[in-house]
Amino acid sequence: MQAVLRRCTIPSAAPEQREPYSFGRFRLHFQSRMLQQDDCPITLSGSEFALLKIFVNNPMRTLTRERLLELLHGPEYDGTDRGIDVQV
């Protein structure tokens, strides 16, 4: 029951107030939750954006599957750790 409730958290209504992050030919816009390559927008799902945000916030760090799942879903996530493979 708690696992289901954790997955149903309502995202904050206020957009994140942060400057876009650039890497290579890409630019990640936190406020609009959009990725841009050169001048072409790339549509991201909510989980894709969340995962990319984790990578941006943890540069040059090795993140285990367990740590990625913890950062995405919280420390009490009880799903399989292989589920993250598809998103990555």
N, CA, C and O atoms as a CHARMM CRD file, in Angstrom:
* protein
*
  352
    1    1 MET  N      0.82300  -1.17900   0.00000 PROA 1      0.00000
    2    1 MET  CA     0.00000   0.00000   0.00000 PROA 1      0.00000
    3    1 MET  C      0.87800   1.25700   0.00000 PROA 1      0.00000
    4    1 MET  O      0.60000   2.20600  -0.73400 PROA 1      0.00000
    5    2 GLN  N      1.92300   1.26600   0.81200 PROA 2      0.00000
    6    2 GLN  CA     2.80100   2.42900   0.87700 PROA 2      0.00000
    7    2 GLN  C      3.54800   2.64800  -0.42600 PROA 2      0.00000
    8    2 GLN  O      3.79300   3.79100  -0.81200 PROA 2      0.00000
    9    3 ALA  N      3.91700   1.56300  -1.11400 PROA 3      0.00000
   10    3 ALA  CA     4.60500   1.69500  -2.40000 PROA 3      0.00000
   11    3 ALA  C      3.71800   2.40100  -3.41300 PROA 3      0.00000
   12    3 ALA  O      4.19700   3.23800  -4.17700 PROA 3      0.00000
   13    4 VAL  N      2.44400   2.07800  -3.42800 PROA 4      0.00000
   14    4 VAL  CA     1.50400   2.72200  -4.33700 PROA 4      0.00000
   15    4 VAL  C      1.35000   4.19600  -3.98100 PROA 4      0.00000
   16    4 VAL  O      1.32400   5.04900  -4.86900 PROA 4      0.00000
   17    5 LEU  N      1.24700   4.49800  -2.70400 PROA 5      0.00000
   18    5 LEU  CA     1.12000   5.88700  -2.27700 PROA 5      0.00000
   19    5 LEU  C      2.35000   6.70900  -2.63000 PROA 5      0.00000
   20    5 LEU  O      2.22300   7.87700  -2.99700 PROA 5      0.00000
   21    6 ARG  N      3.54400   6.11800  -2.52500 PROA 6      0.00000
   22    6 ARG  CA     4.76200   6.84300  -2.89100 PROA 6      0.00000
   23    6 ARG  C      4.76500   7.20200  -4.37100 PROA 6      0.00000
   24    6 ARG  O      5.21900   8.28100  -4.75200 PROA 6      0.00000
   25    7 ARG  N      4.26300   6.30200  -5.19600 PROA 7      0.00000
   26    7 ARG  CA     4.24800   6.54600  -6.64100 PROA 7      0.00000
   27    7 ARG  C      3.21800   7.58700  -7.03800 PROA 7      0.00000
   28    7 ARG  O      3.27800   8.12600  -8.14400 PROA 7      0.00000
   29    8 CYS  N      2.29200   7.87300  -6.16900 PROA 8      0.00000
   30    8 CYS  CA     1.21500   8.80600  -6.47900 PROA 8      0.00000
   31    8 CYS  C      1.45600  10.19400  -5.90800 PROA 8      0.00000
   32    8 CYS  O      0.50500  10.96200  -5.75900 PROA 8      0.00000
   33    9 THR  N      2.66900  10.53400  -5.59000 PROA 9      0.00000
   34    9 THR  CA     2.93200  11.86200  -5.04200 PROA 9      0.00000
   35    9 THR  C      2.65000  12.91400  -6.10200 PROA 9      0.00000
   36    9 THR  O      2.94900  12.71900  -7.28000 PROA 9      0.00000
   37   10 ILE  N      2.08800  14.00400  -5.68600 PROA 10     0.00000
   38   10 ILE  CA     1.74100  15.08500  -6.59600 PROA 10     0.00000
   39   10 ILE  C      2.95100  15.99400  -6.74000 PROA 10     0.00000
   40   10 ILE  O      3.48700  16.47600  -5.74200 PROA 10     0.00000
   41   11 PRO  N      3.39300  16.23700  -7.99500 PROA 11     0.00000
   42   11 PRO  CA     4.54600  17.10000  -8.18300 PROA 11     0.00000
   43   11 PRO  C      4.24700  18.52600  -7.74100 PROA 11     0.00000
   44   11 PRO  O      3.10000  18.97300  -7.75200 PROA 11     0.00000
   45   12 SER  N      5.28300  19.21300  -7.35900 PROA 12     0.00000
   46   12 SER  CA     5.14900  20.59000  -6.92400 PROA 12     0.00000
   47   12 SER  C      4.55100  21.44300  -8.04800 PROA 12     0.00000
   48   12 SER  O      4.92700  21.29200  -9.21000 PROA 12     0.00000
   49   13 ALA  N      3.63400  22.32400  -7.70600 PROA 13     0.00000
   50   13 ALA  CA     3.00100  23.17200  -8.71100 PROA 13     0.00000
   51   13 ALA  C      3.96000  24.23600  -9.22600 PROA 13     0.00000
   52   13 ALA  O      3.84400  24.67000 -10.37200 PROA 13     0.00000
   53   14 ALA  N      4.89700  24.65800  -8.40200 PROA 14     0.00000
   54   14 ALA  CA     5.83700  25.69200  -8.80100 PROA 14     0.00000
   55   14 ALA  C      6.98100  25.09100  -9.61100 PROA 14     0.00000
   56   14 ALA  O      7.61200  24.12900  -9.17300 PROA 14     0.00000
   57   15 PRO  N      7.25300  25.65300 -10.79600 PROA 15     0.00000
   58   15 PRO  CA     8.38200  25.15100 -11.57700 PROA 15     0.00000
   59   15 PRO  C      9.70500  25.47300 -10.89500 PROA 15     0.00000
   60   15 PRO  O      9.80800  26.42800 -10.12500 PROA 15     0.00000
   61   16 GLU  N     10.69600  24.67300 -11.18900 PROA 16     0.00000
   62   16 GLU  CA    12.00300  24.87300 -10.57500 PROA 16     0.00000
   63   16 GLU  C     12.64900  26.14100 -11.12800 PROA 16     0.00000
   64   16 GLU  O     12.75000  26.31500 -12.34300 PROA 16     0.00000
   65   17 GLN  N     13.07700  27.00900 -10.24500 PROA 17     0.00000
   66   17 GLN  CA    13.70900  28.26400 -10.64100 PROA 17     0.00000
   67   17 GLN  C     15.21300  28.04700 -10.75700 PROA 17     0.00000
   68   17 GLN  O     15.95600  28.26300  -9.80000 PROA 17     0.00000
   69   18 ARG  N     15.64800  27.62400 -11.92100 PROA 18     0.00000
   70   18 ARG  CA    17.04800  27.32400 -12.13000 PROA 18     0.00000
   71   18 ARG  C     17.39400  27.61300 -13.58100 PROA 18     0.00000
   72   18 ARG  O     16.58900  27.38500 -14.48400 PROA 18     0.00000
   73   19 GLU  N     18.58900  28.11100 -13.78900 PROA 19     0.00000
   74   19 GLU  CA    19.04500  28.39500 -15.14600 PROA 19     0.00000
   75   19 GLU  C     19.16600  27.09500 -15.93800 PROA 19     0.00000
   76   19 GLU  O     19.47700  26.05200 -15.36300 PROA 19     0.00000
   77   20 PRO  N     18.92500  27.14500 -17.25500 PROA 20     0.00000
   78   20 PRO  CA    19.11300  25.94600 -18.08000 PROA 20     0.00000
   79   20 PRO  C     20.55100  25.43700 -17.99500 PROA 20     0.00000
   80   20 PRO  O     21.49300  26.21100 -17.83000 PROA 20     0.00000
   81   21 TYR  N     20.69400  24.13200 -18.10800 PROA 21     0.00000
   82   21 TYR  CA    21.99600  23.47400 -18.02300 PROA 21     0.00000
   83   21 TYR  C     22.38700  23.02100 -19.42400 PROA 21     0.00000
   84   21 TYR  O     21.62800  22.31700 -20.08900 PROA 21     0.00000
   85   22 SER  N     23.57400  23.42600 -19.87100 PROA 22     0.00000
   86   22 SER  CA    24.04600  23.07300 -21.20400 PROA 22     0.00000
   87   22 SER  C     25.13300  22.01900 -21.13100 PROA 22     0.00000
   88   22 SER  O     26.01200  22.07300 -20.27200 PROA 22     0.00000
   89   23 PHE  N     25.06200  21.05600 -22.04600 PROA 23     0.00000
   90   23 PHE  CA    26.10400  20.04000 -22.18900 PROA 23     0.00000
   91   23 PHE  C     26.12700  19.61400 -23.65100 PROA 23     0.00000
   92   23 PHE  O     25.12200  19.17400 -24.21000 PROA 23     0.00000
   93   24 GLY  N     27.31400  19.75900 -24.25600 PROA 24     0.00000
   94   24 GLY  CA    27.43100  19.46200 -25.68300 PROA 24     0.00000
   95   24 GLY  C     26.46300  20.32700 -26.47500 PROA 24     0.00000
   96   24 GLY  O     26.40800  21.54200 -26.28800 PROA 24     0.00000
   97   25 ARG  N     25.70300  19.69500 -27.35800 PROA 25     0.00000
   98   25 ARG  CA    24.71800  20.41700 -28.16800 PROA 25     0.00000
   99   25 ARG  C     23.34600  20.46400 -27.50100 PROA 25     0.00000
  100   25 ARG  O     22.36100  20.86400 -28.12100 PROA 25     0.00000
  101   26 PHE  N     23.28700  20.05500 -26.23900 PROA 26     0.00000
  102   26 PHE  CA    22.01200  19.95800 -25.53400 PROA 26     0.00000
  103   26 PHE  C     21.87200  21.06100 -24.49200 PROA 26     0.00000
  104   26 PHE  O     22.85600  21.59300 -23.97900 PROA 26     0.00000
  105   27 ARG  N     20.61900  21.38300 -24.20100 PROA 27     0.00000
  106   27 ARG  CA    20.29400  22.37100 -23.17300 PROA 27     0.00000
  107   27 ARG  C     19.05000  21.85700 -22.44500 PROA 27     0.00000
  108   27 ARG  O     18.01000  21.61600 -23.05700 PROA 27     0.00000
  109   28 LEU  N     19.18000  21.69800 -21.13100 PROA 28     0.00000
  110   28 LEU  CA    18.07600  21.20500 -20.31500 PROA 28     0.00000
  111   28 LEU  C     17.43500  22.38400 -19.59900 PROA 28     0.00000
  112   28 LEU  O     18.07800  23.08100 -18.81500 PROA 28     0.00000
  113   29 HSD  N     16.15000  22.59300 -19.88500 PROA 29     0.00000
  114   29 HSD  CA    15.38900  23.69300 -19.28600 PROA 29     0.00000
  115   29 HSD  C     14.58600  23.12900 -18.11600 PROA 29     0.00000
  116   29 HSD  O     13.67400  22.32600 -18.31000 PROA 29     0.00000
  117   30 PHE  N     14.92700  23.54900 -16.91900 PROA 30     0.00000
  118   30 PHE  CA    14.28400  23.01500 -15.72300 PROA 30     0.00000
  119   30 PHE  C     12.86600  23.53900 -15.56000 PROA 30     0.00000
  120   30 PHE  O     11.97300  22.79600 -15.15200 PROA 30     0.00000
  121   31 GLN  N     12.65500  24.80100 -15.87200 PROA 31     0.00000
  122   31 GLN  CA    11.33000  25.39000 -15.70200 PROA 31     0.00000
  123   31 GLN  C     10.30100  24.74700 -16.60900 PROA 31     0.00000
  124   31 GLN  O      9.20000  24.42200 -16.16300 PROA 31     0.00000
  125   32 SER  N     10.63900  24.55900 -17.87300 PROA 32     0.00000
  126   32 SER  CA     9.68400  23.98400 -18.82000 PROA 32     0.00000
  127   32 SER  C      9.81100  22.46900 -18.92700 PROA 32     0.00000
  128   32 SER  O      9.03600  21.83300 -19.64200 PROA 32     0.00000
  129   33 ARG  N     10.78600  21.88400 -18.22000 PROA 33     0.00000
  130   33 ARG  CA    11.01600  20.43900 -18.24000 PROA 33     0.00000
  131   33 ARG  C     11.22600  19.93800 -19.66800 PROA 33     0.00000
  132   33 ARG  O     10.65100  18.93300 -20.08600 PROA 33     0.00000
  133   34 MET  N     12.07200  20.67400 -20.40800 PROA 34     0.00000
  134   34 MET  CA    12.29800  20.36200 -21.80200 PROA 34     0.00000
  135   34 MET  C     13.78700  20.21400 -22.08800 PROA 34     0.00000
  136   34 MET  O     14.61700  20.92400 -21.51900 PROA 34     0.00000
  137   35 LEU  N     14.10500  19.29500 -22.96700 PROA 35     0.00000
  138   35 LEU  CA    15.46700  19.12700 -23.45700 PROA 35     0.00000
  139   35 LEU  C     15.50900  19.64900 -24.87500 PROA 35     0.00000
  140   35 LEU  O     14.59100  19.41100 -25.66000 PROA 35     0.00000
  141   36 GLN  N     16.56600  20.35400 -25.20100 PROA 36     0.00000
  142   36 GLN  CA    16.69900  20.94700 -26.52200 PROA 36     0.00000
  143   36 GLN  C     18.04400  20.53900 -27.10300 PROA 36     0.00000
  144   36 GLN  O     19.07200  20.64600 -26.43500 PROA 36     0.00000
  145   37 GLN  N     18.03700  20.06800 -28.35300 PROA 37     0.00000
  146   37 GLN  CA    19.27600  19.76400 -29.06700 PROA 37     0.00000
  147   37 GLN  C     19.38500  20.78900 -30.17600 PROA 37     0.00000
  148   37 GLN  O     18.53500  20.84800 -31.06500 PROA 37     0.00000
  149   38 ASP  N     20.44200  21.60500 -30.12000 PROA 38     0.00000
  150   38 ASP  CA    20.57000  22.76800 -30.99600 PROA 38     0.00000
  151   38 ASP  C     19.28900  23.59000 -30.83300 PROA 38     0.00000
  152   38 ASP  O     19.06400  24.13600 -29.75300 PROA 38     0.00000
  153   39 ASP  N     18.45700  23.69800 -31.84200 PROA 39     0.00000
  154   39 ASP  CA    17.20500  24.44900 -31.71200 PROA 39     0.00000
  155   39 ASP  C     15.97300  23.54700 -31.75900 PROA 39     0.00000
  156   39 ASP  O     14.84800  24.03700 -31.86700 PROA 39     0.00000
  157   40 CYS  N     16.18000  22.23400 -31.67800 PROA 40     0.00000
  158   40 CYS  CA    15.06600  21.28000 -31.76700 PROA 40     0.00000
  159   40 CYS  C     14.68800  20.76800 -30.38400 PROA 40     0.00000
  160   40 CYS  O     15.52300  20.19900 -29.68000 PROA 40     0.00000
  161   41 PRO  N     13.42800  20.96800 -29.99100 PROA 41     0.00000
  162   41 PRO  CA    12.99800  20.44000 -28.68500 PROA 41     0.00000
  163   41 PRO  C     12.84400  18.92300 -28.73700 PROA 41     0.00000
  164   41 PRO  O     12.42500  18.36300 -29.74900 PROA 41     0.00000
  165   42 ILE  N     13.18700  18.27400 -27.63800 PROA 42     0.00000
  166   42 ILE  CA    13.04600  16.83000 -27.49500 PROA 42     0.00000
  167   42 ILE  C     12.06500  16.59100 -26.35900 PROA 42     0.00000
  168   42 ILE  O     12.27000  17.05600 -25.23800 PROA 42     0.00000
  169   43 THR  N     11.00400  15.86600 -26.66000 PROA 43     0.00000
  170   43 THR  CA     9.98700  15.58300 -25.65400 PROA 43     0.00000
  171   43 THR  C     10.49300  14.52400 -24.68100 PROA 43     0.00000
  172   43 THR  O     10.98900  13.47700 -25.09800 PROA 43     0.00000
  173   44 LEU  N     10.37000  14.79500 -23.39200 PROA 44     0.00000
  174   44 LEU  CA    10.77100  13.86200 -22.34900 PROA 44     0.00000
  175   44 LEU  C      9.56300  13.47500 -21.50100 PROA 44     0.00000
  176   44 LEU  O      8.70600  14.30800 -21.20800 PROA 44     0.00000
  177   45 SER  N      9.50400  12.21800 -21.11600 PROA 45     0.00000
  178   45 SER  CA     8.48600  11.80000 -20.15100 PROA 45     0.00000
  179   45 SER  C      8.90000  12.32700 -18.77400 PROA 45     0.00000
  180   45 SER  O     10.02200  12.80300 -18.59500 PROA 45     0.00000
  181   46 GLY  N      8.01200  12.24100 -17.83400 PROA 46     0.00000
  182   46 GLY  CA     8.32100  12.69200 -16.47800 PROA 46     0.00000
  183   46 GLY  C      9.49400  11.94600 -15.87500 PROA 46     0.00000
  184   46 GLY  O     10.36100  12.54600 -15.23900 PROA 46     0.00000
  185   47 SER  N      9.52100  10.62900 -16.07600 PROA 47     0.00000
  186   47 SER  CA    10.61900   9.84100 -15.50400 PROA 47     0.00000
  187   47 SER  C     11.93300  10.08500 -16.23800 PROA 47     0.00000
  188   47 SER  O     12.99900  10.05600 -15.62300 PROA 47     0.00000
  189   48 GLU  N     11.86800  10.32600 -17.54900 PROA 48     0.00000
  190   48 GLU  CA    13.09500  10.64400 -18.29300 PROA 48     0.00000
  191   48 GLU  C     13.68200  11.96400 -17.81400 PROA 48     0.00000
  192   48 GLU  O     14.89500  12.08200 -17.64300 PROA 48     0.00000
  193   49 PHE  N     12.82100  12.95900 -17.59900 PROA 49     0.00000
  194   49 PHE  CA    13.29400  14.24200 -17.09900 PROA 49     0.00000
  195   49 PHE  C     13.89900  14.09000 -15.70600 PROA 49     0.00000
  196   49 PHE  O     14.96500  14.63700 -15.42500 PROA 49     0.00000
  197   50 ALA  N     13.22100  13.35100 -14.84000 PROA 50     0.00000
  198   50 ALA  CA    13.71100  13.15100 -13.47900 PROA 50     0.00000
  199   50 ALA  C     15.06400  12.45800 -13.47900 PROA 50     0.00000
  200   50 ALA  O     15.94700  12.82600 -12.70500 PROA 50     0.00000
  201   51 LEU  N     15.23500  11.46800 -14.33100 PROA 51     0.00000
  202   51 LEU  CA    16.49900  10.75100 -14.41000 PROA 51     0.00000
  203   51 LEU  C     17.60400  11.64900 -14.96300 PROA 51     0.00000
  204   51 LEU  O     18.72100  11.64100 -14.44500 PROA 51     0.00000
  205   52 LEU  N     17.30900  12.41200 -15.99600 PROA 52     0.00000
  206   52 LEU  CA    18.30100  13.33600 -16.55400 PROA 52     0.00000
  207   52 LEU  C     18.69700  14.39500 -15.52900 PROA 52     0.00000
  208   52 LEU  O     19.86100  14.78600 -15.45000 PROA 52     0.00000
  209   53 LYS  N     17.73500  14.84900 -14.75500 PROA 53     0.00000
  210   53 LYS  CA    18.01100  15.83400 -13.69700 PROA 53     0.00000
  211   53 LYS  C     18.95500  15.23600 -12.64600 PROA 53     0.00000
  212   53 LYS  O     19.84600  15.92500 -12.14800 PROA 53     0.00000
  213   54 ILE  N     18.75900  13.95900 -12.30900 PROA 54     0.00000
  214   54 ILE  CA    19.66200  13.29000 -11.36300 PROA 54     0.00000
  215   54 ILE  C     21.07900  13.26000 -11.92100 PROA 54     0.00000
  216   54 ILE  O     22.03600  13.54600 -11.20100 PROA 54     0.00000
  217   55 PHE  N     21.21900  12.91600 -13.19600 PROA 55     0.00000
  218   55 PHE  CA    22.55700  12.87600 -13.79900 PROA 55     0.00000
  219   55 PHE  C     23.20100  14.26100 -13.82200 PROA 55     0.00000
  220   55 PHE  O     24.40000  14.39000 -13.57800 PROA 55     0.00000
  221   56 VAL  N     22.41500  15.29600 -14.11400 PROA 56     0.00000
  222   56 VAL  CA    22.94100  16.66900 -14.13200 PROA 56     0.00000
  223   56 VAL  C     23.37200  17.09000 -12.73000 PROA 56     0.00000
  224   56 VAL  O     24.38000  17.77900 -12.57400 PROA 56     0.00000
  225   57 ASN  N     22.62300  16.68400 -11.71800 PROA 57     0.00000
  226   57 ASN  CA    22.94000  17.06300 -10.33900 PROA 57     0.00000
  227   57 ASN  C     24.06500  16.23100  -9.73000 PROA 57     0.00000
  228   57 ASN  O     24.54800  16.55600  -8.64600 PROA 57     0.00000
  229   58 ASN  N     24.49000  15.16800 -10.40300 PROA 58     0.00000
  230   58 ASN  CA    25.55500  14.29200  -9.90700 PROA 58     0.00000
  231   58 ASN  C     26.62000  14.06800 -10.97600 PROA 58     0.00000
  232   58 ASN  O     26.87100  12.92900 -11.36900 PROA 58     0.00000
  233   59 PRO  N     27.24800  15.14600 -11.45000 PROA 59     0.00000
  234   59 PRO  CA    28.21300  14.98600 -12.54100 PROA 59     0.00000
  235   59 PRO  C     29.45100  14.21100 -12.08800 PROA 59     0.00000
  236   59 PRO  O     29.91800  14.35200 -10.95800 PROA 59     0.00000
  237   60 MET  N     29.96400  13.39500 -12.99700 PROA 60     0.00000
  238   60 MET  CA    31.20900  12.65000 -12.77700 PROA 60     0.00000
  239   60 MET  C     31.12200  11.69300 -11.58800 PROA 60     0.00000
  240   60 MET  O     32.13800  11.37100 -10.97200 PROA 60     0.00000
  241   61 ARG  N     29.92300  11.24500 -11.27100 PROA 61     0.00000
  242   61 ARG  CA    29.72900  10.27700 -10.18600 PROA 61     0.00000
  243   61 ARG  C     29.14900   8.99300 -10.76100 PROA 61     0.00000
  244   61 ARG  O     28.30500   9.01800 -11.65700 PROA 61     0.00000
  245   62 THR  N     29.61200   7.88900 -10.23600 PROA 62     0.00000
  246   62 THR  CA    29.03000   6.61000 -10.59200 PROA 62     0.00000
  247   62 THR  C     27.82800   6.37700  -9.69400 PROA 62     0.00000
  248   62 THR  O     27.94000   6.40900  -8.46800 PROA 62     0.00000
  249   63 LEU  N     26.68100   6.14400 -10.31000 PROA 63     0.00000
  250   63 LEU  CA    25.45100   5.92200  -9.55200 PROA 63     0.00000
  251   63 LEU  C     24.99100   4.49000  -9.78400 PROA 63     0.00000
  252   63 LEU  O     24.75400   4.08200 -10.92100 PROA 63     0.00000
  253   64 THR  N     24.86900   3.74000  -8.71700 PROA 64     0.00000
  254   64 THR  CA    24.39700   2.36000  -8.82400 PROA 64     0.00000
  255   64 THR  C     22.90600   2.35400  -9.14500 PROA 64     0.00000
  256   64 THR  O     22.22700   3.37200  -9.01000 PROA 64     0.00000
  257   65 ARG  N     22.41400   1.21600  -9.56500 PROA 65     0.00000
  258   65 ARG  CA    20.97800   1.07900  -9.80300 PROA 65     0.00000
  259   65 ARG  C     20.19900   1.41600  -8.53100 PROA 65     0.00000
  260   65 ARG  O     19.18600   2.11400  -8.56500 PROA 65     0.00000
  261   66 GLU  N     20.69900   0.90300  -7.41900 PROA 66     0.00000
  262   66 GLU  CA    20.01500   1.13200  -6.15300 PROA 66     0.00000
  263   66 GLU  C     19.95200   2.62600  -5.82000 PROA 66     0.00000
  264   66 GLU  O     18.92200   3.12600  -5.36700 PROA 66     0.00000
  265   67 ARG  N     21.05700   3.32900  -6.04700 PROA 67     0.00000
  266   67 ARG  CA    21.09400   4.76800  -5.74300 PROA 67     0.00000
  267   67 ARG  C     20.16900   5.53900  -6.67900 PROA 67     0.00000
  268   67 ARG  O     19.47300   6.45700  -6.24400 PROA 67     0.00000
  269   68 LEU  N     20.15500   5.17400  -7.96700 PROA 68     0.00000
  270   68 LEU  CA    19.25500   5.83800  -8.91000 PROA 68     0.00000
  271   68 LEU  C     17.79700   5.64300  -8.49600 PROA 68     0.00000
  272   68 LEU  O     17.00800   6.58700  -8.51300 PROA 68     0.00000
  273   69 LEU  N     17.44800   4.41600  -8.12800 PROA 69     0.00000
  274   69 LEU  CA    16.08200   4.14800  -7.69300 PROA 69     0.00000
  275   69 LEU  C     15.73400   4.90900  -6.41800 PROA 69     0.00000
  276   69 LEU  O     14.61200   5.38900  -6.25500 PROA 69     0.00000
  277   70 GLU  N     16.69500   5.01200  -5.52900 PROA 70     0.00000
  278   70 GLU  CA    16.47500   5.76800  -4.29400 PROA 70     0.00000
  279   70 GLU  C     16.23700   7.23800  -4.60300 PROA 70     0.00000
  280   70 GLU  O     15.34500   7.85700  -4.02200 PROA 70     0.00000
  281   71 LEU  N     17.01800   7.79700  -5.50300 PROA 71     0.00000
  282   71 LEU  CA    16.85400   9.20500  -5.86400 PROA 71     0.00000
  283   71 LEU  C     15.56000   9.45100  -6.64200 PROA 71     0.00000
  284   71 LEU  O     14.96100  10.52000  -6.52500 PROA 71     0.00000
  285   72 LEU  N     15.13000   8.47300  -7.43100 PROA 72     0.00000
  286   72 LEU  CA    13.90000   8.61300  -8.20700 PROA 72     0.00000
  287   72 LEU  C     12.63800   8.38300  -7.37500 PROA 72     0.00000
  288   72 LEU  O     11.67000   9.13600  -7.47900 PROA 72     0.00000
  289   73 HSD  N     12.65900   7.33800  -6.55300 PROA 73     0.00000
  290   73 HSD  CA    11.43500   6.90500  -5.88700 PROA 73     0.00000
  291   73 HSD  C     11.46400   6.98600  -4.36700 PROA 73     0.00000
  292   73 HSD  O     10.43800   6.77300  -3.72100 PROA 73     0.00000
  293   74 GLY  N     12.60800   7.28800  -3.79100 PROA 74     0.00000
  294   74 GLY  CA    12.71000   7.35000  -2.34700 PROA 74     0.00000
  295   74 GLY  C     13.38800   6.11300  -1.78400 PROA 74     0.00000
  296   74 GLY  O     13.50200   5.09900  -2.47300 PROA 74     0.00000
  297   75 PRO  N     13.83700   6.18800  -0.54100 PROA 75     0.00000
  298   75 PRO  CA    14.62600   5.10900   0.05400 PROA 75     0.00000
  299   75 PRO  C     13.85000   3.81800   0.31300 PROA 75     0.00000
  300   75 PRO  O     14.46200   2.76300   0.48100 PROA 75     0.00000
  301   76 GLU  N     12.54100   3.87600   0.34800 PROA 76     0.00000
  302   76 GLU  CA    11.76200   2.68400   0.65400 PROA 76     0.00000
  303   76 GLU  C     11.19200   2.01000  -0.58400 PROA 76     0.00000
  304   76 GLU  O     10.27300   1.20000  -0.46800 PROA 76     0.00000
  305   77 TYR  N     11.70800   2.32100  -1.75300 PROA 77     0.00000
  306   77 TYR  CA    11.22500   1.71500  -2.99800 PROA 77     0.00000
  307   77 TYR  C     11.43900   0.21300  -2.93400 PROA 77     0.00000
  308   77 TYR  O     12.52900  -0.24400  -2.59000 PROA 77     0.00000
  309   78 ASP  N     10.41300  -0.55700  -3.26000 PROA 78     0.00000
  310   78 ASP  CA    10.52100  -2.00200  -3.13300 PROA 78     0.00000
  311   78 ASP  C     10.44400  -2.73400  -4.47600 PROA 78     0.00000
  312   78 ASP  O     10.26200  -3.95200  -4.50100 PROA 78     0.00000
  313   79 GLY  N     10.58000  -2.01300  -5.58500 PROA 79     0.00000
  314   79 GLY  CA    10.55600  -2.64400  -6.90000 PROA 79     0.00000
  315   79 GLY  C     11.91000  -3.24800  -7.23600 PROA 79     0.00000
  316   79 GLY  O     12.87500  -3.11000  -6.48400 PROA 79     0.00000
  317   80 THR  N     11.96200  -3.91600  -8.37400 PROA 80     0.00000
  318   80 THR  CA    13.20700  -4.52900  -8.82000 PROA 80     0.00000
  319   80 THR  C     14.19400  -3.46400  -9.29600 PROA 80     0.00000
  320   80 THR  O     13.79900  -2.44400  -9.86000 PROA 80     0.00000
  321   81 ASP  N     15.47100  -3.71400  -9.06200 PROA 81     0.00000
  322   81 ASP  CA    16.49000  -2.73900  -9.47000 PROA 81     0.00000
  323   81 ASP  C     16.75900  -2.77500 -10.96800 PROA 81     0.00000
  324   81 ASP  O     17.38500  -1.85200 -11.49100 PROA 81     0.00000
  325   82 ARG  N     16.31000  -3.80700 -11.67600 PROA 82     0.00000
  326   82 ARG  CA    16.54000  -3.90300 -13.12100 PROA 82     0.00000
  327   82 ARG  C     15.58400  -3.02700 -13.91100 PROA 82     0.00000
  328   82 ARG  O     15.80800  -2.79000 -15.09800 PROA 82     0.00000
  329   83 GLY  N     14.53500  -2.54700 -13.28700 PROA 83     0.00000
  330   83 GLY  CA    13.58500  -1.67500 -13.97800 PROA 83     0.00000
  331   83 GLY  C     14.21000  -0.38500 -14.46900 PROA 83     0.00000
  332   83 GLY  O     13.74600   0.18900 -15.45400 PROA 83     0.00000
  333   84 ILE  N     15.24600   0.07700 -13.80600 PROA 84     0.00000
  334   84 ILE  CA    15.91000   1.31600 -14.19000 PROA 84     0.00000
  335   84 ILE  C     16.68900   1.15600 -15.49800 PROA 84     0.00000
  336   84 ILE  O     16.95700   2.14700 -16.17800 PROA 84     0.00000
  337   85 ASP  N     17.05200  -0.06400 -15.85500 PROA 85     0.00000
  338   85 ASP  CA    17.82900  -0.32200 -17.07500 PROA 85     0.00000
  339   85 ASP  C     17.10900   0.21500 -18.31400 PROA 85     0.00000
  340   85 ASP  O     17.74500   0.78600 -19.20100 PROA 85     0.00000
  341   86 VAL  N     15.82100   0.03800 -18.37700 PROA 86     0.00000
  342   86 VAL  CA    15.04800   0.47900 -19.54500 PROA 86     0.00000
  343   86 VAL  C     15.11300   1.99100 -19.68200 PROA 86     0.00000
  344   86 VAL  O     15.30500   2.50700 -20.78300 PROA 86     0.00000
  345   87 GLN  N     14.95500   2.70100 -18.58000 PROA 87     0.00000
  346   87 GLN  CA    14.98300   4.16000 -18.63600 PROA 87     0.00000
  347   87 GLN  C     16.35900   4.69700 -18.99600 PROA 87     0.00000
  348   87 GLN  O     16.47600   5.65300 -19.76300 PROA 87     0.00000
  349   88 VAL  N     17.38800   4.09000 -18.45100 PROA 88     0.00000
  350   88 VAL  CA    18.75100   4.54800 -18.74400 PROA 88     0.00000
  351   88 VAL  C     19.06200   4.26600 -20.20200 PROA 88     0.00000
  352   88 VAL  O     20.15900   4.57000 -20.67000 PROA 88     0.00000
